[in-house]
Amino acid sequence: MADFRAVSAVCEAVVGLLRSESAAAGFDHEMQFRVLTARQLKEEPLNAGVSLFLYRVYIDGTHRLPAGRPGPHGSTGNHQLPLDLHFLLSFWGREASLQHRVAGWAMRVLEDYPLIPAGLLNRVAADVFRPEESVEISPAELSTEDLLRLWENLAQNEYHLSVPYQARAVWVEPVESVDEAAGERPLVQERRFRAGVLEGA
């Protein structure tokens, strides 16, 4: 299970994977790989490369567990939060042929690496994911109408070739203090009773 930095770590890991694999592709352009906001898609587009835009974070209720990870003394933590991250990969190039080559290459890379390991997920920020964890990346369903409507809102009808993907079941654990990690939950407020009467009331 990851901590609250998981959403950012997954997005950065996807573009990091593409960046690391791009040298072997032999593109004759300087390639960029960035996670962009909606404003950046409109105002700071790439010359050539791949951008990632996270457009939806969905709570997966079917995988939500009733209790958290068991503690060392038998206690259980708060609910774990399973998230599905939906994002667009957009392919950039001055010429259509370059956009098309980048699209085919990037989709092939993600097909070859459907599971992103913790070593890559933790590159930007250490210890977000446990060493044994990985995240599954797969194509997502987004209708052509919804895709065009999304771009209509993002960049004033200036559509760029894009493919939707999702990172499935990214488990986020609650933020724990040192005492909680040791199985002892800190007291929020201490109350004492004397002869059935609450002191200090």
N, CA, C and O of each residue as an XYZ file, in Angstrom:
804
protein
N       0.833     -1.187      0.000
C       0.000      0.000      0.000
C       0.874      1.246      0.000
O       1.918      1.286      0.652
N       0.443      2.250     -0.728
C       1.210      3.480     -0.853
C       0.640      4.556      0.065
O      -0.447      4.403      0.623
N       1.393      5.649      0.211
C       0.866      6.754      0.998
C       0.211      7.770      0.063
O       0.040      7.503     -1.126
N      -0.153      8.931      0.601
C      -0.944      9.898     -0.160
C      -0.210     10.459     -1.376
O      -0.838     11.100     -2.218
N       1.100     10.236     -1.491
C       1.854     10.708     -2.649
C       1.721      9.785     -3.856
O       2.351     10.021     -4.887
N       0.912      8.742     -3.739
C       0.824      7.725     -4.782
C       0.330      8.281     -6.110
O       0.836      7.895     -7.163
N      -0.652      9.183     -6.080
C      -1.210      9.711     -7.322
C      -0.124     10.403     -8.140
O       0.028     10.140     -9.333
N       0.621     11.279     -7.498
C       1.711     11.970     -8.187
C       2.789     11.002     -8.637
O       3.318     11.131     -9.741
N       3.121     10.027     -7.787
C       4.193      9.086     -8.110
C       3.857      8.244     -9.332
O       4.730      7.982    -10.159
N       2.604      7.816     -9.458
C       2.216      6.993    -10.603
C       2.322      7.793    -11.899
O       2.852      7.300    -12.894
N       1.820      9.024    -11.887
C       1.889      9.856    -13.099
C       3.333     10.097    -13.520
O       3.667      9.980    -14.699
N       4.184     10.432    -12.562
C       5.579     10.685    -12.884
C       6.285      9.409    -13.336
O       7.195      9.464    -14.163
N       5.875      8.270    -12.802
C       6.496      7.008    -13.194
C       6.181      6.654    -14.643
O       7.035      6.120    -15.350
N       4.962      6.946    -15.090
C       4.601      6.642    -16.473
C       5.451      7.463    -17.438
O       6.005      6.913    -18.390
N       5.562      8.774    -17.207
C       6.382      9.592    -18.104
C       7.864      9.260    -17.921
O       8.643      9.371    -18.869
N       8.257      8.858    -16.721
C       9.640      8.444    -16.506
C       9.993      7.193    -17.277
O      11.096      7.083    -17.812
N       9.061      6.239    -17.341
C       9.277      5.028    -18.121
C       9.455      5.364    -19.595
O      10.374      4.861    -20.242
N       8.582      6.211    -20.127
C       8.692      6.586    -21.535
C       9.994      7.337    -21.804
O      10.643      7.123    -22.827
N      10.364      8.205    -20.889
C      11.609      8.965    -21.065
C      12.814      8.028    -21.120
O      13.691      8.190    -21.969
N      12.856      7.055    -20.221
C      14.001      6.148    -20.161
C      14.089      5.242    -21.390
O      15.178      4.819    -21.779
N      12.930      4.945    -22.002
C      12.921      4.060    -23.166
C      13.106      4.814    -24.489
O      13.308      4.196    -25.535
N      13.038      6.142    -24.439
C      13.034      6.909    -25.686
C      14.381      6.893    -26.403
O      14.424      7.015    -27.628
N      15.478      6.745    -25.667
C      16.795      6.777    -26.305
C      16.943      5.666    -27.336
O      17.575      5.861    -28.375
N      16.368      4.512    -27.058
C      16.496      3.376    -27.969
C      15.590      3.502    -29.187
O      15.731      2.745    -30.148
N      14.649      4.463    -29.152
C      13.700      4.577    -30.254
C      14.300      5.282    -31.463
O      13.804      5.120    -32.578
N      15.360      6.063    -31.264
C      16.029      6.710    -32.381
C      15.274      7.866    -33.003
O      15.393      8.101    -34.205
N      14.491      8.599    -32.205
C      13.809      9.771    -32.749
C      14.839     10.845    -33.119
O      15.811     11.056    -32.394
N      14.619     11.513    -34.242
C      15.533     12.554    -34.688
C      15.072     13.936    -34.216
O      15.314     14.940    -34.887
N      14.417     13.980    -33.077
C      13.971     15.216    -32.458
C      14.280     15.157    -30.961
O      14.399     14.073    -30.389
N      14.407     16.308    -30.341
C      14.536     16.349    -28.894
C      13.164     16.096    -28.283
O      12.228     16.863    -28.508
N      13.047     15.017    -27.510
C      11.756     14.583    -26.999
C      11.542     15.086    -25.575
O      12.478     15.153    -24.778
N      10.290     15.438    -25.269
C       9.893     15.860    -23.933
C       8.836     14.906    -23.400
O       8.009     14.388    -24.150
N       8.877     14.684    -22.091
C       7.911     13.816    -21.422
C       7.514     14.506    -20.126
O       8.325     14.627    -19.208
N       6.262     14.961    -20.050
C       5.851     15.783    -18.922
C       4.432     15.452    -18.484
O       3.592     15.058    -19.293
N       4.179     15.621    -17.181
C       2.830     15.607    -16.628
C       2.334     17.051    -16.662
O       2.971     17.943    -16.100
N       1.193     17.280    -17.323
C       0.705     18.634    -17.525
C      -0.651     18.844    -16.858
O      -1.443     17.914    -16.704
N      -0.895     20.092    -16.468
C      -2.216     20.507    -16.011
C      -3.036     20.939    -17.220
O      -2.521     21.023    -18.335
N      -4.321     21.212    -16.987
C      -5.177     21.673    -18.071
C      -4.658     22.991    -18.649
O      -4.664     23.175    -19.866
N      -4.213     23.902    -17.794
C      -3.694     25.178    -18.270
C      -2.444     24.975    -19.117
O      -2.276     25.635    -20.142
N      -1.571     24.071    -18.697
C      -0.340     23.835    -19.447
C      -0.613     23.201    -20.808
O       0.092     23.488    -21.776
N      -1.627     22.346    -20.892
C      -1.977     21.774    -22.191
C      -2.362     22.869    -23.180
O      -2.081     22.767    -24.375
N      -2.998     23.903    -22.680
C      -3.439     24.999    -23.533
C      -2.323     25.990    -23.820
O      -2.196     26.470    -24.946
N      -1.504     26.303    -22.804
C      -0.549     27.398    -22.920
C       0.897     26.952    -23.101
O       1.717     27.728    -23.592
N       1.231     25.718    -22.715
C       2.617     25.253    -22.771
C       2.723     23.893    -23.456
O       3.273     22.960    -22.871
N       2.217     23.757    -24.667
C       2.276     22.456    -25.343
C       3.712     22.051    -25.659
O       4.611     22.891    -25.697
N       3.913     20.778    -25.880
C       5.239     20.263    -26.196
C       5.515     20.407    -27.688
O       4.594     20.390    -28.506
N       6.772     20.546    -28.026
C       7.159     20.534    -29.435
C       7.152     19.117    -29.992
O       6.678     18.872    -31.102
N       7.683     18.191    -29.204
C       7.713     16.787    -29.607
C       7.810     15.939    -28.344
O       8.598     16.235    -27.446
N       7.011     14.890    -28.284
C       7.079     14.021    -27.117
C       5.713     13.540    -26.680
O       4.785     13.434    -27.482
N       5.603     13.248    -25.376
C       4.373     12.693    -24.810
C       4.035     13.464    -23.539
O       4.894     13.684    -22.685
N       2.781     13.869    -23.427
C       2.303     14.486    -22.192
C       1.276     13.583    -21.531
O       0.586     12.810    -22.195
N       1.186     13.694    -20.226
C       0.196     12.956    -19.442
C      -0.694     13.964    -18.739
O      -0.204     14.855    -18.045
N      -1.983     13.827    -18.915
C      -2.965     14.680    -18.239
C      -3.915     13.804    -17.441
O      -4.660     13.004    -18.008
N      -3.886     13.958    -16.125
C      -4.769     13.195    -15.242
C      -6.124     13.900    -15.206
O      -6.244     15.000    -14.668
N      -7.145     13.259    -15.784
C      -8.446     13.925    -15.889
C      -9.486     13.377    -14.926
O     -10.547     13.981    -14.763
N      -9.207     12.238    -14.278
C     -10.171     11.724    -13.312
C      -9.475     10.792    -12.324
O      -8.638      9.973    -12.701
N      -9.842     10.935    -11.052
C      -9.425     10.005    -10.011
C     -10.704      9.382     -9.450
O     -11.562     10.075     -8.903
N     -10.811      8.077     -9.598
C     -12.053      7.366     -9.263
C     -11.821      6.445     -8.082
O     -10.865      5.669     -8.072
N     -12.701      6.527     -7.075
C     -12.620      5.629     -5.924
C     -13.294      4.308     -6.284
O     -14.486      4.270     -6.590
N     -12.530      3.244     -6.243
C     -13.020      1.920     -6.623
C     -13.677      1.266     -5.416
O     -13.007      0.624     -4.606
N     -14.992      1.431     -5.301
C     -15.716      0.896     -4.156
C     -15.775     -0.616     -4.110
O     -15.957     -1.190     -3.036
N     -15.625     -1.283     -5.261
C     -15.713     -2.741     -5.270
C     -14.517     -3.398     -4.612
O     -14.604     -4.546     -4.176
N     -13.387     -2.678     -4.532
C     -12.189     -3.242     -3.928
C     -11.881     -2.656     -2.558
O     -10.842     -2.967     -1.976
N     -12.761     -1.816     -2.035
C     -12.484     -1.178     -0.763
C     -12.640     -2.179      0.369
O     -13.660     -2.862      0.460
N     -11.640     -2.267      1.226
C     -11.657     -3.220      2.326
C     -12.312     -2.596      3.544
O     -12.198     -1.388      3.747
N     -12.998     -3.389      4.365
C     -13.672     -2.836      5.541
C     -12.721     -2.375      6.631
O     -13.117     -1.599      7.500
N     -11.493     -2.830      6.606
C     -10.539     -2.429      7.644
C      -9.157     -2.311      7.030
O      -8.889     -2.857      5.959
N      -8.287     -1.594      7.719
C      -6.944     -1.365      7.214
C      -6.001     -2.503      7.529
O      -6.418     -3.581      7.955
N      -4.733     -2.248      7.315
C      -3.680     -3.232      7.545
C      -3.592     -3.556      9.038
O      -3.580     -2.636      9.856
N      -3.530     -4.846      9.422
C      -3.411     -5.199     10.846
C      -2.114     -4.678     11.454
O      -1.056     -4.738     10.828
N      -2.206     -4.163     12.686
C      -1.040     -3.698     13.402
C      -0.347     -4.830     14.133
O      -0.873     -5.942     14.175
N       0.821     -4.579     14.712
C       1.576     -5.643     15.384
C       0.900     -6.156     16.647
O       1.222     -7.249     17.113
N      -0.036     -5.387     17.216
C      -0.710     -5.817     18.441
C      -2.152     -6.241     18.184
O      -2.958     -6.304     19.112
N      -2.475     -6.530     16.933
C      -3.805     -7.017     16.618
C      -4.806     -5.940     16.256
O      -5.908     -6.263     15.814
N      -4.467     -4.682     16.426
C      -5.377     -3.605     16.074
C      -5.369     -3.394     14.562
O      -4.432     -3.802     13.876
N      -6.409     -2.762     14.054
C      -6.486     -2.483     12.631
C      -6.511     -0.988     12.397
O      -7.015     -0.223     13.218
N      -5.966     -0.586     11.277
C      -5.905      0.829     10.939
C      -7.165      1.297     10.240
O      -8.156      0.570     10.173
N      -7.124      2.501      9.725
C      -8.251      3.059      9.005
C      -8.440      2.363      7.655
O      -7.587      1.592      7.215
N      -9.561      2.646      7.014
C      -9.849      2.048      5.715
C      -8.758      2.403      4.707
O      -8.239      3.519      4.686
N      -8.431      1.428      3.882
C      -7.533      1.682      2.769
C      -8.358      2.249      1.617
O      -9.529      1.906      1.452
N      -7.749      3.102      0.839
C      -8.454      3.809     -0.226
C      -7.956      3.345     -1.588
O      -6.850      3.710     -1.986
N      -8.746      2.543     -2.321
C      -8.322      2.095     -3.657
C      -8.737      3.106     -4.719
O      -9.919      3.419     -4.855
N      -7.774      3.611     -5.463
C      -8.030      4.622     -6.477
C      -7.711      4.078     -7.868
O      -6.741      3.344     -8.058
N      -8.541      4.451     -8.824
C      -8.252      4.234    -10.238
C      -7.936      5.595    -10.847
O      -8.733      6.528    -10.749
N      -6.780      5.700    -11.467
C      -6.340      6.967    -12.054
C      -6.552      6.914    -13.563
O      -6.011      6.040    -14.240
N      -7.331      7.840    -14.082
C      -7.612      7.897    -15.514
C      -6.863      9.080    -16.111
O      -7.000     10.212    -15.648
N      -6.072      8.809    -17.142
C      -5.262      9.869    -17.715
C      -5.188      9.749    -19.232
O      -5.379      8.675    -19.803
N      -4.905     10.882    -19.864
C      -4.684     10.934    -21.302
C      -3.203     11.007    -21.591
O      -2.487     11.818    -21.003
N      -2.748     10.173    -22.485
C      -1.435     10.343    -23.081
C      -1.637     11.035    -24.420
O      -2.350     10.522    -25.282
N      -1.015     12.198    -24.600
C      -1.116     12.938    -25.855
C       0.242     12.964    -26.530
O       1.278     13.055    -25.870
N       0.224     12.883    -27.848
C       1.448     12.711    -28.632
C       1.679     13.966    -29.469
O       0.793     14.422    -30.192
N       2.888     14.513    -29.356
C       3.176     15.818    -29.902
C       4.286     15.742    -30.958
O       5.212     14.937    -30.864
N       4.156     16.604    -31.956
C       5.166     16.720    -33.001
C       4.731     17.780    -33.990
O       3.536     17.988    -34.201
N       5.691     18.448    -34.595
C       5.367     19.492    -35.568
C       4.714     18.913    -36.817
O       3.880     19.563    -37.447
N       5.093     17.701    -37.167
C       4.525     17.041    -38.341
C       3.655     15.867    -37.903
O       3.894     15.247    -36.867
N       2.649     15.580    -38.709
C       1.752     14.472    -38.397
C       2.511     13.155    -38.315
O       2.205     12.314    -37.470
N       3.503     12.971    -39.190
C       4.243     11.714    -39.202
C       4.967     11.484    -37.876
O       5.041     10.354    -37.393
N       5.505     12.569    -37.285
C       6.182     12.425    -36.003
C       5.187     12.079    -34.902
O       5.459     11.210    -34.074
N       4.049     12.744    -34.883
C       3.027     12.410    -33.893
C       2.645     10.943    -33.990
O       2.489     10.268    -32.972
N       2.496     10.459    -35.187
C       2.065      9.076    -35.379
C       3.138      8.095    -34.925
O       2.826      7.069    -34.321
N       4.409      8.405    -35.215
C       5.489      7.533    -34.761
C       5.572      7.517    -33.236
O       5.759      6.463    -32.628
N       5.434      8.683    -32.631
C       5.487      8.764    -31.173
C       4.332      7.974    -30.559
O       4.520      7.277    -29.562
N       3.150      8.077    -31.141
C       1.989      7.360    -30.621
C       2.197      5.849    -30.669
O       1.975      5.149    -29.681
N       2.624      5.361    -31.825
C       2.842      3.916    -31.947
C       3.917      3.419    -31.002
O       3.777      2.359    -30.392
N       4.992      4.185    -30.881
C       6.083      3.787    -29.991
C       5.647      3.783    -28.521
O       5.901      2.816    -27.802
N       4.994      4.860    -28.073
C       4.605      4.954    -26.666
C       3.604      3.867    -26.286
O       3.707      3.287    -25.205
N       2.657      3.588    -27.143
C       1.675      2.537    -26.850
C       2.343      1.168    -26.793
O       1.942      0.311    -26.006
N       3.356      0.962    -27.621
C       4.089     -0.302    -27.588
C       4.868     -0.440    -26.291
O       4.934     -1.531    -25.724
N       5.465      0.663    -25.805
C       6.204      0.621    -24.546
C       5.282      0.239    -23.397
O       5.631     -0.618    -22.585
N       4.113      0.860    -23.317
C       3.195      0.548    -22.218
C       2.632     -0.863    -22.337
O       2.287     -1.482    -21.330
N       2.539     -1.368    -23.553
C       2.123     -2.761    -23.723
C       3.211     -3.713    -23.228
O       2.911     -4.788    -22.707
N       4.463     -3.319    -23.390
C       5.583     -4.144    -22.936
C       5.793     -4.070    -21.428
O       6.360     -4.990    -20.837
N       5.340     -2.984    -20.797
C       5.518     -2.792    -19.356
C       4.171     -2.519    -18.691
O       3.928     -1.408    -18.219
N       3.289     -3.529    -18.649
C       1.961     -3.302    -18.055
C       1.996     -3.128    -16.541
O       1.054     -2.592    -15.958
N       3.069     -3.574    -15.902
C       3.231     -3.409    -14.457
C       4.448     -2.522    -14.192
O       5.560     -2.825    -14.623
N       4.215     -1.430    -13.481
C       5.316     -0.536    -13.127
C       5.780     -0.892    -11.718
O       4.990     -0.812    -10.778
N       7.047     -1.286    -11.549
C       7.529     -1.739    -10.240
C       7.798     -0.574     -9.290
O       7.849      0.588     -9.694
N       7.967     -0.922     -8.022
C       8.191      0.091     -6.987
C       9.462      0.890     -7.238
O       9.520      2.073     -6.902
N      10.480      0.268     -7.822
C      11.719      0.980     -8.085
C      11.512      2.196     -8.959
O      12.151      3.228     -8.750
N      10.621      2.089     -9.942
C      10.309      3.221    -10.813
C       9.302      4.157    -10.159
O       9.394      5.375    -10.312
N       8.342      3.594     -9.431
C       7.334      4.418     -8.759
C       7.947      5.320     -7.696
O       7.422      6.396     -7.408
N       9.059      4.881     -7.114
C       9.678      5.638     -6.015
C      10.828      6.530     -6.468
O      11.561      7.052     -5.627
N      11.003      6.716     -7.758
C      12.131      7.522     -8.235
C      12.000      8.989     -7.848
O      12.985      9.616     -7.458
N      10.816      9.533     -7.950
C      10.625     10.955     -7.658
C      10.636     11.204     -6.160
O      11.277     12.144     -5.690
N       9.931     10.372     -5.408
C       9.889     10.484     -3.947
C      10.082      9.086     -3.365
O       9.347      8.157     -3.700
N      11.059      8.949     -2.506
C      11.404      7.631     -1.970
C      10.328      7.124     -1.017
O       9.656      7.905     -0.344
N      10.180      5.803     -0.975
C       9.352      5.115      0.007
C       7.867      5.449     -0.094
O       7.146      5.354      0.899
N       7.404      5.834     -1.270
C       5.957      6.006     -1.455
C       5.284      4.642     -1.508
O       4.251      4.424     -0.875
N       5.883      3.717     -2.274
C       5.377      2.362     -2.398
C       6.333      1.392     -1.713
O       7.538      1.637     -1.656
N       5.803      0.312     -1.205
C       6.643     -0.731     -0.616
C       7.390     -1.488     -1.722
O       6.921     -1.526     -2.860
N       8.532     -2.085     -1.410
C       9.361     -2.722     -2.447
C       8.643     -3.790     -3.256
O       8.962     -3.985     -4.429
N       7.689     -4.481     -2.666
C       7.016     -5.574     -3.370
C       5.827     -5.100     -4.208
O       5.202     -5.910     -4.892
N       5.512     -3.836     -4.170
C       4.323     -3.336     -4.854
C       4.592     -2.995     -6.312
O       5.731     -2.753     -6.712
N       3.523     -2.981     -7.093
C       3.565     -2.529     -8.480
C       2.194     -1.961     -8.819
O       1.231     -2.161     -8.079
N       2.112     -1.260     -9.925
C       0.855     -0.662    -10.374
C       0.593     -1.102    -11.807
O       1.487     -1.054    -12.652
N      -0.628     -1.527    -12.076
C      -1.012     -1.988    -13.410
C      -1.489     -0.813    -14.264
O      -2.359     -0.044    -13.854
N      -0.912     -0.688    -15.444
C      -1.309      0.332    -16.407
C      -1.981     -0.366    -17.588
O      -1.420     -1.303    -18.156
N      -3.175      0.083    -17.957
C      -3.890     -0.556    -19.056
C      -4.700      0.483    -19.822
O      -5.010      1.545    -19.283
N      -5.048      0.186    -21.079
C      -5.908      1.111    -21.826
C      -7.247      1.296    -21.124
O      -7.761      0.370    -20.498
N      -7.811      2.504    -21.231
C      -9.095      2.808    -20.618
C     -10.133      3.053    -21.706
O      -9.796      3.318    -22.860
N     -11.384      2.961    -21.322
C     -12.465      3.210    -22.262
C     -12.914      4.664    -22.157
O     -13.279      5.137    -21.080
N     -12.884      5.357    -23.277
C     -13.362      6.732    -23.360
C     -13.895      6.921    -24.770
O     -13.152      6.789    -25.742
N     -15.168      7.227    -24.881
C     -15.776      7.341    -26.202
C     -15.154      8.489    -26.986
O     -14.605      9.426    -26.407
N     -15.247      8.405    -28.299
C     -14.721      9.475    -29.143
C     -15.401     10.794    -28.819
O     -14.751     11.839    -28.805
N     -16.692     10.758    -28.561
C     -17.419     11.980    -28.216
C     -16.882     12.599    -26.929
O     -16.670     13.810    -26.858
N     -16.663     11.758    -25.906
C     -16.141     12.275    -24.642
C     -14.710     12.790    -24.800
O     -14.338     13.799    -24.199
N     -13.917     12.098    -25.603
C     -12.544     12.533    -25.837
C     -12.512     13.901    -26.519
O     -11.740     14.775    -26.124
N     -13.349     14.088    -27.542
C     -13.382     15.368    -28.244
C     -13.937     16.473    -27.343
O     -13.475     17.613    -27.398
N     -14.914     16.138    -26.524
C     -15.465     17.132    -25.601
C     -14.416     17.547    -24.571
O     -14.337     18.714    -24.188
N     -13.616     16.584    -24.131
C     -12.560     16.897    -23.180
C     -11.558     17.877    -23.791
O     -11.176     18.857    -23.150
N     -11.136     17.616    -25.018
C     -10.202     18.523    -25.677
C     -10.837     19.874    -25.985
O     -10.153     20.898    -25.978
N     -12.128     19.881    -26.252
C     -12.834     21.143    -26.492
C     -12.717     22.063    -25.287
O     -12.549     23.274    -25.433
N     -12.806     21.477    -24.087
C     -12.694     22.261    -22.864
C     -11.243     22.576    -22.514
O     -10.963     23.600    -21.892
N     -10.319     21.698    -22.914
C      -8.923     21.875    -22.535
C      -8.211     22.921    -23.382
O      -7.497     23.770    -22.848
N      -8.395     22.868    -24.668
C      -7.533     23.654    -25.556
C      -8.295     24.333    -26.689
O      -7.777     24.460    -27.799
N      -9.518     24.768    -26.414
C     -10.274     25.541    -27.395
C     -10.315     24.845    -28.751
O      -9.980     25.426    -29.783
N     -10.736     23.587    -28.715
C     -10.959     22.799    -29.934
C      -9.689     22.427    -30.691
O      -9.775     21.909    -31.805
N      -8.514     22.678    -30.117
C      -7.281     22.289    -30.790
C      -6.908     20.868    -30.356
O      -6.154     20.666    -29.404
N      -7.448     19.916    -31.065
C      -7.288     18.509    -30.688
C      -5.876     18.011    -31.002
O      -5.285     18.367    -32.021
N      -5.348     17.172    -30.095
C      -4.091     16.467    -30.321
C      -4.333     14.974    -30.134
O      -5.089     14.550    -29.260
N      -3.678     14.203    -30.968
C      -3.818     12.752    -30.911
C      -3.573     12.252    -29.497
O      -2.510     12.497    -28.928
N      -4.555     11.546    -28.921
C      -4.488     11.131    -27.520
C      -5.099      9.752    -27.349
O      -5.979      9.341    -28.105
N      -4.612      9.053    -26.342
C      -5.124      7.729    -26.005
C      -5.355      7.674    -24.495
O      -4.467      8.050    -23.731
N      -6.530      7.213    -24.046
C      -6.795      7.121    -22.607
C      -6.202      5.849    -21.994
O      -6.251      4.770    -22.584
N      -5.644      6.010    -20.802
C      -5.119      4.887    -20.029
C      -5.601      5.003    -18.590
O      -6.134      6.032    -18.174
N      -5.401      3.928    -17.846
C      -5.747      3.954    -16.431
C      -4.722      3.173    -15.623
O      -4.148      2.187    -16.087
N      -4.514      3.642    -14.413
C      -3.745      2.903    -13.417
C      -4.753      2.350    -12.425
O      -5.477      3.111    -11.783
N      -4.805      1.047    -12.297
C      -5.883      0.416    -11.549
C      -5.464      0.061    -10.132
O      -4.338     -0.361     -9.870
N      -6.439      0.254     -9.210
C      -6.299     -0.172     -7.815
C      -4.992      0.300     -7.188
O      -4.176     -0.502     -6.736
N      -4.816      1.606     -7.173
C      -3.689      2.199     -6.456
C      -4.124      2.358     -5.006
O      -4.917      3.243     -4.685
N      -3.607      1.506     -4.133
C      -4.055      1.467     -2.743
C      -3.334      2.536     -1.923
O      -2.105      2.594     -1.895
N      -4.116      3.372     -1.265
C      -3.565      4.461     -0.464
C      -3.913      4.208      1.000
O      -5.083      4.083      1.364
N      -2.882      4.136      1.823
C      -3.067      3.928      3.247
C      -3.221      5.254      3.964
O      -2.821      6.292      3.435
N      -3.801      5.239      5.169
C      -3.908      6.478      5.947
C      -2.547      6.943      6.427
O      -1.617      6.150      6.576
N      -2.446      8.235      6.664
C      -1.228      8.786      7.241
C      -1.148      8.339      8.688
O      -2.071      8.567      9.470
N      -0.043      7.703      9.038
C       0.115      7.157     10.383
C       1.234      7.868     11.112
O       2.267      8.198     10.529
N       1.016      8.097     12.385
C       2.081      8.621     13.225
C       2.996      7.482     13.644
O       2.701      6.317     13.376
N       4.094      7.807     14.292
C       5.029      6.781     14.746
C       4.356      5.857     15.746
O       4.565      4.645     15.713
N       3.553      6.421     16.629
C       2.871      5.593     17.621
C       1.870      4.665     16.966
O       1.742      3.511     17.374
N       1.154      5.148     15.953
C       0.184      4.299     15.274
C       0.875      3.152     14.561
O       0.375      2.027     14.552
N       2.035      3.439     13.956
C       2.776      2.381     13.263
C       3.221      1.304     14.230
O       3.397      0.153     13.829
N       3.410      1.653     15.506
C       3.803      0.681     16.519
C       2.602     -0.004     17.146
O       2.754     -0.816     18.059
N       1.408      0.317     16.663
C       0.209     -0.329     17.174
C      -0.447      0.405     18.315
O      -1.380     -0.123     18.921
N       0.005      1.608     18.634
C      -0.578      2.379     19.710
C      -1.138      3.660     19.133
O      -0.380      4.502     18.651
N      -2.450      3.827     19.170
C      -3.090      4.993     18.613
C      -3.017      6.133     19.616
O      -3.400      5.950     20.771
N      -2.535      7.310     19.210
C      -2.418      8.423     20.139
C      -3.782      8.929     20.575
O      -4.746      8.873     19.811
N      -3.861      9.421     21.802
C      -5.095      9.950     22.326
C      -5.335     11.343     21.773
O      -4.429     12.175     21.754
N      -6.556     11.595     21.323
C      -6.908     12.923     20.864
C      -7.208     13.820     22.049
O      -6.792     14.978     22.072
N      -7.936     13.291     23.048
C      -8.254     14.033     24.251
C      -8.384     13.050     25.397
O      -9.061     12.031     25.264
N      -7.760     13.333     26.495
C      -7.812     12.441     27.658
C      -8.954     12.859     28.564
O      -9.059     14.030     28.929
N      -9.814     11.915     28.934
C     -10.922     12.194     29.836
C     -10.868     11.222     31.015
O     -10.554     10.045     30.839
N     -11.168     11.708     32.189
C     -11.154     10.879     33.376
C     -12.522     10.911     34.049
O     -13.206     11.935     34.072
N     -12.894      9.768     34.590
C     -14.175      9.646     35.278
C     -13.917      9.386     36.752
O     -13.028      8.615     37.113
N     -14.718     10.049     37.615
C     -14.651      9.801     39.047
C     -16.061      9.612     39.561
O     -16.897     10.514     39.507
N     -16.303      8.395     40.068
C     -17.631      8.051     40.616
C     -18.725      8.307     39.588
O     -19.800      8.806     39.921
N     -18.437      7.958     38.328
C     -19.454      8.088     37.289
C     -19.633      9.494     36.778
O     -20.532      9.728     35.971
N     -18.807     10.461     37.215
C     -18.929     11.839     36.758
C     -17.704     12.215     35.918
O     -16.571     11.940     36.313
N     -17.923     12.820     34.805
C     -16.828     13.211     33.918
C     -16.159     14.458     34.496
O     -16.784     15.513     34.607
N     -14.866     14.326     34.867
C     -14.147     15.458     35.414
C     -13.919     16.516     34.364
O     -13.701     16.201     33.194
N     -13.969     17.801     34.780
C     -13.694     18.900     33.870
C     -14.881     19.269     33.019
O     -14.764     20.139     32.157
N     -16.058     18.618     33.235
C     -17.250     18.934     32.441
C     -17.910     20.191     32.965
O     -18.930     20.622     32.428
